[in-house]
Amino acid sequence: MEIFGNLALGFEQALSWSNLSYCFIGVLLGTLIGVLPGLGPVVTIAMLLPITFGCRRFPR
């Protein structure tokens, strides 16, 4: 029955407010840039990649 405890722990971590907010921000940015004509997934990743490494506002 230890597997159910581990499963509950995983869902608790995945559904935390910080993780859900990161997912929402990612979906929002992906949609906003995805609707621009001429910009595909590769260009979007290239534009947003420096944000992931340079953003120090959110502690890890």
Buried (B, 14 or more C-beta within 10 A) or exposed (E): EEEEEEEEEEEEEEEEEEEEEEEEEEEEBBEEBEEEEEEEEEEBEEEEEEEEEEEEEEEE
